[in-house]
């Protein structure tokens, strides 16, 4: 058995039991930047880290190889929104990615309308910067990824300004700015993130998810936010 690639429990391989090699693998690394103007109208570019990691590949399903093509398509459909690491040659390729789309093409049917051949185009994207702590096979998404309970006490920073600020009510849909130094994951919050306003997407206990799915998609501590 030769396993070329793996995502969650799904393997892409050529063996006596399965023939579905990964094809047309594509991914990229891209800096994210904002273009703006200063007070005199001079264009500026502000670095803001990396774009969320995109990855795509194709797999061909053959009934001649013993595959129930229709059943496989339905199985992949059920995996849309699931997340996990993508392994290539036994090594992780990029961060945790979410399966966002399964496109079916090249479909061939027999005389009874049974699917005999199909190509699946699988489109993945990094679901969150804080998802690196999740593990393969875990049913998780950017909406439920946060810091592990046992690490909160170690990673939660002390913010005297936030502690002394007046009590404010923050709810889903509120516009806020982070005041802390670190995300719930322990990663440092860049200055550009703290200088901008973000929408509250979800609140879970003492954590708040900001900017999901079109923003920073990161968890911060609710006590380290201020309404704007």
VMD Tcl script that draws the C-alpha trace (Angstrom):
set ca {
  {0.00 0.00 0.00}
  {1.28 3.45 -0.93}
  {-0.47 6.34 0.84}
  {0.28 9.55 -1.01}
  {-1.76 11.92 1.13}
  {-4.20 12.01 4.02}
  {-6.79 14.39 5.48}
  {-8.58 13.39 8.68}
  {-9.27 9.66 8.16}
  {-9.41 9.98 4.37}
  {-6.44 8.52 2.50}
  {-5.36 9.05 -1.08}
  {-3.55 5.91 -2.16}
  {-2.89 3.19 -4.68}
  {-3.36 -0.25 -3.15}
  {-5.20 -3.54 -3.60}
  {-8.15 -2.05 -1.69}
  {-8.27 1.46 -3.04}
  {-7.16 3.38 -6.11}
  {-7.67 7.12 -5.59}
  {-4.35 8.95 -5.96}
  {-4.31 12.68 -5.22}
  {-4.11 14.77 -8.40}
  {-3.72 18.43 -9.33}
  {-2.56 19.41 -5.84}
  {-2.37 23.18 -5.49}
  {-1.63 25.57 -2.61}
  {-0.04 28.98 -2.05}
  {1.52 31.30 0.52}
  {0.54 34.97 0.23}
  {1.13 38.05 2.31}
  {-1.97 39.96 3.27}
  {-1.72 43.74 3.05}
  {-3.95 46.78 3.36}
  {-3.66 49.76 1.07}
  {-4.56 53.13 2.58}
  {-3.56 56.80 2.40}
  {-1.99 59.05 4.99}
  {-3.17 62.58 5.81}
  {-1.45 63.95 2.70}
  {-3.01 61.36 0.40}
  {0.17 59.33 -0.07}
  {-0.61 55.60 -0.62}
  {0.72 53.30 2.07}
  {0.85 49.52 2.51}
  {0.52 48.03 5.98}
  {1.69 44.48 6.51}
  {-0.86 42.28 8.28}
  {0.56 38.78 8.21}
  {-0.42 36.03 5.78}
  {-3.57 35.28 3.85}
  {-5.45 32.19 5.02}
  {-3.77 29.12 3.50}
  {-5.68 27.72 0.44}
  {-5.31 24.14 -0.78}
  {-7.07 22.14 -3.46}
  {-6.71 18.77 -5.13}
  {-8.61 16.32 -7.30}
  {-9.36 12.62 -6.98}
  {-10.83 10.33 -9.62}
  {-13.33 7.65 -8.57}
  {-13.52 4.46 -10.68}
  {-16.16 1.79 -10.28}
  {-13.74 -0.53 -12.09}
  {-11.44 -0.20 -9.07}
  {-14.20 -1.44 -6.77}
  {-15.42 2.00 -5.71}
  {-19.10 2.79 -5.22}
  {-18.85 6.17 -6.95}
  {-22.17 7.58 -5.77}
  {-21.59 6.48 -2.19}
  {-18.13 8.10 -2.20}
  {-19.56 11.39 -3.50}
  {-22.20 11.39 -0.74}
  {-19.55 10.57 1.85}
  {-17.41 13.55 0.79}
  {-20.51 15.75 0.82}
  {-20.94 14.92 4.52}
  {-17.36 16.05 5.19}
  {-17.89 19.63 3.92}
  {-17.15 22.09 6.82}
  {-15.00 19.48 8.65}
  {-11.40 20.34 9.50}
  {-8.06 18.62 9.94}
  {-4.41 18.63 8.92}
  {-3.54 17.65 5.35}
  {-0.59 15.25 5.18}
  {1.55 14.75 2.09}
  {4.11 11.96 2.14}
  {3.48 11.49 5.85}
  {4.23 15.14 6.72}
  {1.86 17.99 7.54}
  {1.27 20.38 4.67}
  {0.29 23.79 6.02}
  {-2.03 24.55 8.97}
  {-5.42 23.06 9.84}
  {-7.70 23.34 6.80}
  {-11.45 23.16 6.38}
  {-13.13 21.36 3.47}
  {-15.22 24.11 1.88}
  {-16.30 22.63 -1.45}
  {-16.66 19.30 -3.27}
  {-17.18 19.79 -7.02}
  {-18.16 16.78 -9.14}
  {-17.19 16.66 -12.83}
  {-16.48 14.17 -15.62}
  {-19.38 12.03 -14.49}
  {-20.04 8.90 -16.56}
  {-23.11 6.72 -16.16}
  {-23.99 3.21 -17.30}
  {-27.25 2.27 -19.05}
  {-29.03 2.00 -15.69}
  {-28.01 5.47 -14.55}
  {-25.39 4.19 -12.12}
  {-22.32 6.34 -11.61}
  {-19.23 4.62 -12.97}
  {-16.64 7.40 -13.13}
  {-16.32 10.84 -11.57}
  {-13.69 13.42 -10.66}
  {-13.95 15.28 -7.36}
  {-12.33 18.70 -6.97}
  {-11.75 19.25 -3.23}
  {-11.27 22.82 -2.05}
  {-9.81 23.50 1.40}
  {-8.92 26.68 3.26}
  {-7.30 27.46 6.58}
  {-10.23 27.78 8.95}
  {-8.58 29.95 11.63}
  {-5.20 31.13 12.83}
  {-6.04 29.64 16.24}
  {-6.91 26.20 14.85}
  {-3.33 24.92 14.95}
  {-3.98 23.37 18.36}
  {-6.78 21.10 17.06}
  {-6.13 17.48 16.09}
  {-6.98 15.35 13.07}
  {-10.42 13.82 13.07}
  {-11.90 16.39 15.44}
  {-15.25 17.79 14.35}
  {-14.27 21.42 14.74}
  {-14.53 24.67 12.83}
  {-13.56 28.30 13.25}
  {-16.71 28.70 15.35}
  {-15.60 26.34 18.11}
  {-11.80 26.47 18.12}
  {-10.39 28.09 21.24}
  {-7.69 27.73 23.84}
  {-7.51 24.47 25.77}
  {-8.97 24.73 29.26}
  {-5.79 23.56 30.99}
  {-3.71 26.24 29.24}
  {-5.94 29.25 29.90}
  {-4.37 30.09 33.25}
  {-0.90 29.99 31.70}
  {-1.65 31.93 28.56}
  {-4.16 34.53 29.73}
  {-2.26 37.80 30.14}
  {-2.93 40.42 32.76}
  {-4.37 43.63 31.39}
  {-4.71 46.31 34.06}
  {-6.36 48.79 31.68}
  {-9.15 46.36 30.80}
  {-9.65 45.42 34.46}
  {-10.15 49.05 35.51}
  {-12.39 49.97 32.55}
  {-16.14 50.54 33.14}
  {-18.35 47.48 32.78}
  {-19.73 47.24 29.24}
  {-22.07 44.78 27.56}
  {-20.65 42.99 24.52}
  {-22.90 40.77 22.42}
  {-22.89 39.06 19.02}
  {-22.87 41.75 16.35}
  {-21.11 44.34 18.54}
  {-18.20 46.30 17.09}
  {-15.15 46.08 19.31}
  {-11.39 46.58 19.52}
  {-8.97 44.19 21.28}
  {-7.00 45.67 24.19}
  {-4.99 42.60 25.23}
  {-1.59 41.46 24.08}
  {-2.37 37.87 23.06}
  {-5.08 35.74 21.44}
  {-6.58 32.87 23.47}
  {-4.13 30.62 21.60}
  {-1.21 32.49 23.17}
  {-0.12 34.13 19.90}
  {0.68 37.86 20.01}
  {-2.03 40.16 18.66}
  {-0.49 42.36 15.90}
  {-0.79 46.13 16.26}
  {-2.90 46.38 13.10}
  {-5.52 44.10 14.69}
  {-5.74 46.28 17.83}
  {-5.99 49.44 15.76}
  {-9.02 48.16 13.84}
  {-12.63 47.51 14.75}
  {-13.99 43.95 14.50}
  {-17.45 42.37 14.60}
  {-18.27 39.89 17.35}
  {-19.21 36.56 15.71}
  {-19.65 34.35 18.78}
  {-19.26 34.45 22.56}
  {-18.35 31.31 24.48}
  {-17.77 31.70 28.20}
  {-14.88 34.10 28.65}
  {-13.85 33.93 24.99}
  {-15.11 35.92 22.00}
  {-14.67 35.04 18.32}
  {-13.96 38.10 16.16}
  {-14.44 38.50 12.43}
  {-15.69 35.08 11.31}
  {-15.66 34.14 8.44}
  {-14.46 37.19 6.50}
  {-12.26 38.85 9.13}
  {-9.47 37.77 11.45}
  {-11.44 34.68 12.66}
  {-9.65 34.59 16.01}
  {-10.60 34.06 19.65}
  {-9.76 36.70 22.26}
  {-10.73 37.13 25.91}
  {-13.99 39.04 26.30}
  {-12.55 40.99 29.24}
  {-9.91 42.39 26.87}
  {-12.34 44.02 24.43}
  {-13.75 47.50 24.32}
  {-16.91 48.61 22.51}
  {-16.53 51.18 19.72}
}
mol new
graphics top color blue
foreach p $ca { graphics top sphere $p radius 0.5 }
foreach p [lrange $ca 0 end-1] q [lrange $ca 1 end] { graphics top cylinder $p $q radius 0.2 }
display resetview
